[in-house]
């Protein structure tokens, strides 16, 4: 079942759902009952569920896109984004954790502050799975190290984007759960106008399909990829500098103690550091060309708003 949105709306709410029959109905009811989201198009991407997720979503009036198999959280988001042409695109979880009132306020802030994205920042009173606390802190630390900035919340699933700002990055979003982390890093690293809005997250309905170890390593891998893409020379230079320093120190100490000259192993370590630095220079040039292609597909939102205001005047 693949139903295209029947009419254009200024806001489309995309809900990836995999075996969420226990909570999808209440989630859609709460969205429909929020006055601040009146007129929004709701697209549920049924990610190969084995239960009645898609049927229940259709019964509640949502546009349903059914994946032929379980493609993943990110893949479902991308299918939903490409299936609509709305000016604004929101991500919303199907498990009842998010508050539609928070989303409505985020949409208002996006318009009021002329931002390109508004991302939810979960507060201390939000529900947290204790087993994931340490992993989330590691991922947050790694993400902040990658972009060189503090990030209030790296991977909250509640967020809203301007379509033109998001589309150029679709090819970089992974198919798994790290799509949220990736989109945050991309927007922050590109110095886009991103607003972090405080939200409250409740305990989910049903069982989560997240696998802590598997998805945690995938997220760290994604952070590494983003770091190399935006800071290839810096990342390789740090590794190269460490190897060169270790080689020089090892060689100097050993030559002074034994008096046999600079050891071969130390020389090889220094040489390897130099090669890593040269590889970083090449990767940095490749990354720069790829980023230029991405930027060529962007249309600055501020400029478009100014043009629209001039036309209205």
N, C-alpha and C positions, 0 to 999 in steps of 0.2 A: 504494500500500500504506500503510495507516494502522492500525496495531495499537495499541489502548489498553493501558496497563499492566494486567496481569491481576489483580494484587493490590496492596494498599496496603503500602508500605514506609516506614520512618521516614526513609530517605535515598534520593533519586533522583539519579543522576548523568546529566546531560544532555550529550551529545556532538554538536555540530553538525559535519557532515561534507560536504564538497564535493569529489568526485573524490579520495577518500582510500583507494582500494582497496589501495594499497601498504602502508599502515600501520594501518588500522582493525582488522584481525584481531589483530595483536600487541598493540595497545592494549587490546582487550577481554580478551585472555588475561591480560595483566598486571593488569588490574583484578579479574578473577575470582580471580586467584591471591593477592591481598592479603588476609590474614586480618582485618585491621582494617576491611575493607569487606564482610565477609560479610553476606549478606542484602540488600544494596543493590540497588535497581532501576536498571537501565541503559537509558537511552532514547537511541537514535541518531536524529538528525534528518537524513535524507538530503536535502540541499539542492539537488535537481534534478541530481544527478550523472549524467554520461554514461557512467560506468564501472560496475563491480559493487559499489560501496560498500555499497548497501543490502542486496544479496544476501549479501555476506560478513558483514555485521553480524548479519543474521538467522540465518545458519548458526552464529554464535557465541553465540546465545541472547539477543541484545539485543532489546528492543522497538523496532521501526523505525517512524518517521513519515516519509513521503516527501512533500516539497514538489513541487508540480506544475511549478515552475520554480525557477531560482536566486533565492531571495528575499533572501538575505544572512545573515550570521552572527547579527546581533541578532534578525532575524525568526525564525530557526530556534530560537534560545534561547527566545524567547517562546512559540512553538508547543509546545516541549517542556515548559515550565513549566506551561502551561495544560492539558497532557494528564495531569498527575499531581497528586495531593493529598498528597504526602509532607510531613512536617513540615520536613525539611531538603532543600535543593536545592543540588547542586554543579554547577559548570561545569568541563568537562574537554575538552581538545583531542584531536582524532582522530589527530594526526600523530606520536604517540610521544614528544613533548617532555616530558611531565609524568611524575612519579614517583607511582604509586599510594600508596606509603608516605607521601609528603608529604600527600596528600589525607586519608589515614586519621588522621594526626596533627592536621590542621586541623579535622577533625570532632570529635576529642577536645577540642581547645582551645575550640571553639565551645561545647561543653557545659560544660567545666570553668570557663571564664571568663564564662559566661552572655552571650556576645557575640551581636550580631545578624548579624554577618558576619565571616568570616575570609578575608583576601585574600592571595594569594601574593606574596612579595617576592623577586625573583630576585637571587641573590648574584653576586659578581664572577666566579665560576668557571662560571656558566651560559653556554650558547652564545649568542652575539650575532652578528647579521648586520651586518657592518661598515658597509654602505651605509645602514643605518637608525639608526646611533648618533646622528648630529647631529639628525635629525628627532625621535627619541625624547626627546632632551634639551630640544628646543624645546617639545614637547608637555608634558613634565614641568614645565618652568618656567612655562608658561602655566597649567597646571592648579593648581599651587601658588599662583600669583598670584590665581587665581579664588577659591580657598577660603581663602586667607590662612593656610595651614598647610603644613608639610612632609609630603610623601607619599612613603613608601619606594618604592612601585611603583604607577604609575597604571593600567597596562593589562595586567597579567599575566592570562592566561586561566584560571588555576587559582584557584578561589574557591568558598566554600560559604556559603549564606545560610539564615536561618530564613525559611520561606515567608511567614509573615504580615508580616515586615518588608520583603520584596521586592515582593509583589503590588501595593501601592499605587503603585509607581513603574514598572510595566510599560509604561504608556502613554507614559512619557517616554523609554524606551530606543529609540534609533534602530535601523534594520534592518541597518546595516552593522557594520564591525569596531569602531566607536567605542562599542559597547554596553558594553564592559568599562570604558572610561574614564568613561562617563556614570554607570554604577552606582557606581563609586568616588567620584566627585564628589558624587553625590546623598547617599550615606551619610555621607561626611565632613562635608559642608556642613550636614546636618541634625543633626550632633552625635550620630549613632548610635554605639553601642558597636561599633567596628570594630577588629579585631586584624590586624596584618600579620605573616604567618608566613614565615620564610625558606624558600625552596624552591630546588631545582636544576632547571634546564631543559637538556635535551639537544638535540642537533641534530635537526631534524625529518626525518621520512621522507617522501620525495616532494617535489613542487614546491608552494610557497606560492601561494595565490591573492590575497595582499595586494598592492595596488598602492600603492607608497610615496607618490607625489605626490598621487594622487586620494584615498586613504584618509587621508593626513596632513592635507590641507585639510579633509576632512570632520570629522576629529577636532577640529581647531582651531575649526571652525564650531560643533561641539557644545559645546566649552568656553565659547565666547562666549555661546551660548544659556543654559547653566547659570549663567554669571556674571550675565547680565541677569535671570534668573529669581529668583536668591537675593539679588543685590545690584544691583538695577536703579537705585536712586537713587544709589548710590555710583559705578556705572559711568558714568551720564549726568552726574553732578556733576563727575567728573574731566574729561570732555570739555568740558563747559560752562565749567568754571573755566579750562581751557587757552585756550579761544577768547576768553573775556572778558579774561584777562590779556594775550593777544597783541594784542587790539583796543585795550586801554588803553595798552599800551606803544607800539604803533605810532602811535596818535593823539597821545600826549604828545610823543614824539620829533619827529614831523613838525610839530606845532604850534609847538614851540619853535624848530625850525630855520627853518621857512618863515614862521612868525608869521601864518598864515592861519586860525587856529582849528582846531577838532577836525575832521579829515577825515571825509567821508561813509563811505568804506570801513571805517574804524575803528569808526564808530558802528554800521554794519551788522553787523560782526563781533561786537561786544558784544551787540547785539540778538539775533543768532542764538544766542549762548551762553545768553542768558536763556531763549530759546524751548526750547533743548535741555534746560535744567534743568527747565522746566515739563513737558516731555514725560517726563522721568525720574520726576517725581512721579506722573504718571498711570500709567506703566508699573509703578512700585513698588506702587501700589494694586491693579492688576490681578494682579501676581505674588502679593501677599499673599492675595488671594481664592483664587487657584489653589492655593497652598500649604495654605490652610485646608481645602480639599476633599481634598487628599492626606492631611493629618494625620487627617482624620475617618475615613479608611479604615484607619488604623493601629491596632494593638493592642499596647501595650507588652509586650515579652517578659518583662521583669523582673516585672511585675505578674502575668502568667500563671504564671510559675514559682512565685511566692510563693503564689498561689491553689492551685496543684497540691500544693505542700508542705503547706499547711494541710489540704487534703482528705485527703492521705495520713496526716497526724497524727490 
